[in-house]
Amino acid sequence: MRRRTYLGLLVLTGLAALAPAAATHAAKKFTVTSTLHGKQVLPHRIPWVARPSGFASEVKFVVDGKVRWIEHKAPFVYSDDGGYLVTSWLSPGRHRFTVKATSSTGVKASETVVARVVAAPEPPADLAGTWQRNVPSEVPADPACAPDPVPAGVYTMTFERRWIETVNPGKFDPVLSQQTFAGYIIDSDWIPGQKTFEVAGSVTVNLIRDEDPRGGWWCHPWGPKATYSWSVVGDVLTLAPVGSDPIHQRAGVFTGTWRRVH
């Protein structure tokens, strides 16, 4: 009896010893979650950050089944470090937001959140539409933001629900534009108002690719923000920063008079 009890204790002790090992093994299972976890309604802008349980070599950010951004280094942030998921480009209603992570050993994990997006506000009727302005000389490089000057020429700017779209002068070429910046398109996050608007960082809808003119930001993916006053008389729009715009190149392009083209 004593022997049997002793053996029983050995078995119980062995099982107890195995339990932590099993727990440790379970804890090592590779998983991923994100800052959208548990969200049912998304705001206008929100940080979308993937959080793998271990080292990840790649994280894909997928919206409604299409890959919109890829990161290969932590922190794994949609629209690059400090960036936001800005929802203004999505139609109102429910959408699927998925993070897909791959571990260093090739193990894959994913998490999908189904959340509702609300409609972004429409711009005031007088401001909505497309405008052009001739920037007579290049805007110098800004060491805090951009190492290259912004080209001179005729810029096109469109104010719409999704964003402020700014198109650089010239014709886009996937090779030459990497040096001249001709035809590049920047989509800026904004909040319209009746006399002023707030402009921030990027509305990112796709990976930045050499063959695609759309993508990028004026300084950082998150901004910084600025407020502009606007007024329209006939077909002339006047923009001016309220106070100052910390992004000098954006100010150099935005500030001044624009003529309506559409």
C-alpha positions as CSV (number, residue, x, y, z in Angstrom):
1,M,0.0,0.0,0.0
2,R,2.8,2.4,0.8
3,R,4.5,1.4,-2.4
4,R,1.4,2.0,-4.4
5,T,0.8,5.3,-2.7
6,Y,4.4,6.3,-3.4
7,L,4.0,5.4,-7.0
8,G,0.8,7.4,-7.1
9,L,2.6,10.3,-5.8
10,L,5.3,9.9,-8.4
11,V,2.6,9.9,-11.1
12,L,0.9,12.9,-9.7
13,T,4.2,14.7,-9.4
14,G,5.1,13.8,-12.9
15,L,1.8,15.1,-14.2
16,A,2.3,18.3,-12.2
17,A,5.8,18.7,-13.8
18,L,4.4,18.1,-17.2
19,A,1.7,20.7,-16.8
20,P,4.0,23.7,-16.9
21,A,5.8,22.3,-19.9
22,A,2.4,21.9,-21.7
23,A,1.4,25.4,-20.7
24,T,4.8,26.7,-22.0
25,H,4.3,24.9,-25.3
26,A,0.8,26.4,-25.6
27,A,2.1,29.8,-24.7
28,K,4.6,29.6,-27.6
29,K,1.8,29.2,-30.2
30,F,2.2,32.1,-32.7
31,T,-0.7,34.5,-32.8
32,V,-1.4,38.0,-33.8
33,T,-3.9,40.7,-32.7
34,S,-4.2,44.4,-33.5
35,T,-5.4,47.6,-32.0
36,L,-8.8,47.1,-33.9
37,H,-9.5,44.1,-31.7
38,G,-13.0,44.4,-30.2
39,K,-14.0,47.5,-32.2
40,Q,-17.4,47.5,-33.7
41,V,-17.4,51.1,-35.1
42,L,-14.2,52.8,-36.3
43,P,-13.6,56.5,-36.0
44,H,-12.4,58.8,-38.8
45,R,-8.8,57.9,-37.9
46,I,-7.3,55.3,-35.7
47,P,-3.8,53.7,-35.2
48,W,-3.9,50.2,-36.7
49,V,-1.0,48.3,-35.1
50,A,-0.4,44.6,-35.4
51,R,0.9,42.8,-32.3
52,P,2.4,39.3,-33.0
53,S,3.0,37.1,-30.0
54,G,6.6,36.5,-31.2
55,F,9.1,37.7,-33.7
56,A,7.4,38.3,-37.1
57,S,9.2,38.7,-40.4
58,E,6.1,40.2,-42.1
59,V,2.7,41.6,-41.4
60,K,0.1,42.3,-44.1
61,F,-2.8,44.6,-43.5
62,V,-5.8,43.5,-45.5
63,V,-9.0,45.4,-46.0
64,D,-12.0,43.5,-47.5
65,G,-9.7,40.8,-48.9
66,K,-7.1,43.2,-50.5
67,V,-3.6,43.8,-49.1
68,R,-3.3,47.5,-48.5
69,W,0.0,47.7,-46.5
70,I,2.9,45.4,-45.6
71,E,5.5,45.9,-42.8
72,H,8.6,43.8,-42.2
73,K,9.9,45.3,-39.0
74,A,8.3,46.2,-35.6
75,P,6.4,48.2,-34.8
76,F,4.0,46.8,-37.4
77,V,1.9,49.9,-38.1
78,Y,-0.4,50.5,-41.0
79,S,0.8,53.5,-43.1
80,D,4.3,53.3,-41.5
81,D,5.4,54.3,-38.0
82,G,3.1,56.8,-36.5
83,G,0.6,56.5,-39.3
84,Y,-3.2,56.0,-39.1
85,L,-5.9,54.0,-40.7
86,V,-8.0,56.9,-42.0
87,T,-11.5,55.5,-42.9
88,S,-12.7,58.3,-45.1
89,W,-11.9,56.4,-48.3
90,L,-14.1,53.5,-47.4
91,S,-17.8,53.4,-48.1
92,P,-20.1,53.7,-45.1
93,G,-21.0,50.3,-43.6
94,R,-19.3,47.1,-42.4
95,H,-15.8,46.2,-43.6
96,R,-13.3,43.4,-42.8
97,F,-9.9,44.4,-41.4
98,T,-7.4,41.6,-41.2
99,V,-3.8,41.4,-40.0
100,K,-1.8,38.5,-41.3
101,A,1.5,37.8,-39.6
102,T,4.3,35.4,-40.6
103,S,6.8,34.3,-37.9
104,S,10.5,33.9,-38.5
105,T,10.0,30.1,-38.9
106,G,7.2,30.6,-41.4
107,V,4.2,30.0,-39.1
108,K,1.3,32.1,-40.1
109,A,-1.4,33.7,-37.9
110,S,-4.2,36.2,-38.6
111,E,-7.0,38.1,-36.9
112,T,-10.0,39.6,-38.6
113,V,-12.2,42.4,-37.2
114,V,-15.5,43.3,-38.8
115,A,-16.3,46.9,-38.0
116,R,-18.6,49.6,-39.3
117,V,-17.3,52.7,-40.9
118,V,-19.3,56.0,-40.8
119,A,-19.4,58.4,-43.7
120,A,-16.8,61.2,-43.7
121,P,-18.3,64.7,-43.9
122,E,-18.8,66.3,-47.3
123,P,-16.8,69.5,-47.9
124,P,-18.7,72.8,-48.2
125,A,-20.1,73.3,-51.7
126,D,-18.0,76.4,-52.4
127,L,-14.8,74.6,-51.5
128,A,-15.6,71.2,-53.1
129,G,-14.1,70.5,-56.5
130,T,-10.8,70.9,-58.3
131,W,-8.5,73.9,-58.2
132,Q,-5.1,74.9,-59.7
133,R,-2.3,77.2,-58.6
134,N,1.0,78.1,-60.2
135,V,3.8,77.8,-57.6
136,P,6.4,80.1,-59.3
137,S,9.5,78.7,-57.7
138,E,10.5,75.4,-56.1
139,V,9.9,75.1,-52.4
140,P,13.2,74.4,-50.6
141,A,14.0,71.2,-48.8
142,D,13.0,71.0,-45.2
143,P,15.6,69.1,-43.1
144,A,12.9,68.1,-40.6
145,C,10.6,66.6,-43.2
146,A,12.0,66.2,-46.7
147,P,15.5,66.3,-48.0
148,D,14.5,67.4,-51.5
149,P,12.8,70.6,-52.8
150,V,9.3,70.6,-54.1
151,P,9.1,71.5,-57.8
152,A,7.7,74.7,-59.2
153,G,4.8,74.6,-61.6
154,V,1.0,74.2,-61.8
155,Y,-0.4,72.1,-58.9
156,T,-3.9,70.6,-58.9
157,M,-5.8,70.3,-55.7
158,T,-9.2,68.5,-55.2
159,F,-11.3,68.8,-52.0
160,E,-13.6,65.8,-51.5
161,R,-15.1,63.6,-48.8
162,R,-12.2,61.2,-48.9
163,W,-9.2,63.6,-48.8
164,I,-7.4,66.6,-50.1
165,E,-5.7,65.3,-53.2
166,T,-2.7,67.3,-54.4
167,V,-1.1,66.5,-57.8
168,N,2.4,67.7,-58.5
169,P,3.2,69.6,-61.8
170,G,4.2,67.6,-64.8
171,K,3.5,64.1,-66.2
172,F,4.1,61.1,-64.1
173,D,6.8,58.7,-65.2
174,P,7.6,55.7,-62.9
175,V,11.4,56.2,-63.4
176,L,11.9,59.9,-64.0
177,S,9.5,61.0,-61.4
178,Q,11.7,59.4,-58.7
179,Q,14.1,62.3,-59.3
180,T,11.7,65.1,-60.5
181,F,8.6,64.2,-58.4
182,A,6.5,65.1,-61.5
183,G,2.8,63.9,-61.3
184,Y,3.1,62.5,-57.7
185,I,-0.2,62.5,-55.8
186,I,-0.5,63.0,-52.1
187,D,-3.8,62.3,-50.4
188,S,-4.1,64.3,-47.1
189,D,-6.4,63.5,-44.2
190,W,-8.6,66.5,-43.4
191,I,-11.6,67.7,-41.5
192,P,-13.6,70.4,-43.4
193,G,-15.2,73.4,-41.9
194,Q,-17.2,76.4,-43.1
195,K,-14.4,78.9,-42.9
196,T,-11.4,76.7,-41.9
197,F,-10.2,73.1,-42.3
198,E,-7.8,70.9,-40.5
199,V,-5.2,69.0,-42.6
200,A,-3.1,66.2,-41.1
201,G,-1.2,63.2,-42.5
202,S,-1.7,60.6,-45.1
203,V,-4.9,58.8,-46.2
204,T,-3.2,55.5,-47.2
205,V,-5.0,53.2,-49.5
206,N,-2.2,51.1,-51.0
207,L,1.4,50.2,-50.8
208,I,3.8,52.9,-52.1
209,R,5.1,51.6,-55.4
210,D,7.3,53.1,-58.1
211,E,4.7,52.5,-60.7
212,D,1.9,54.2,-58.8
213,P,1.9,58.0,-58.5
214,R,-0.5,57.9,-55.6
215,G,0.9,57.6,-52.1
216,G,3.2,59.1,-49.5
217,W,2.9,62.2,-47.3
218,W,4.2,65.8,-46.9
219,C,6.3,65.1,-43.8
220,H,5.3,62.2,-41.6
221,P,2.5,59.8,-42.2
222,W,0.7,61.3,-39.2
223,G,1.2,64.9,-40.1
224,P,1.8,67.2,-38.2
225,K,-1.6,68.9,-38.4
226,A,-2.3,72.5,-39.5
227,T,-5.4,74.6,-39.8
228,Y,-6.1,76.7,-42.9
229,S,-8.6,79.4,-43.5
230,W,-10.4,79.4,-46.9
231,S,-12.5,81.8,-48.8
232,V,-14.0,81.7,-52.3
233,V,-14.9,84.7,-54.4
234,G,-16.2,83.6,-57.8
235,D,-13.8,81.0,-59.1
236,V,-10.9,82.1,-56.9
237,L,-10.0,80.2,-53.7
238,T,-7.7,81.8,-51.2
239,L,-5.9,79.6,-48.6
240,A,-3.8,80.7,-45.7
241,P,-2.5,78.9,-42.6
242,V,-4.1,79.9,-39.3
243,G,-1.0,80.8,-37.3
244,S,1.6,78.7,-39.2
245,D,1.9,75.3,-40.9
246,P,4.8,73.3,-39.4
247,I,5.3,71.6,-42.7
248,H,7.0,74.3,-44.8
249,Q,6.6,72.6,-48.1
250,R,2.9,72.0,-47.7
251,A,2.6,75.7,-46.7
252,G,4.5,76.7,-49.8
253,V,2.1,74.8,-52.1
254,F,-1.2,75.4,-50.2
255,T,-0.8,79.1,-49.4
256,G,-2.1,81.6,-52.0
257,T,-4.8,81.8,-54.6
258,W,-6.2,78.9,-56.6
259,R,-8.5,79.0,-59.7
260,R,-11.4,76.6,-60.1
261,V,-11.1,74.1,-63.0
262,H,-13.9,71.8,-62.0
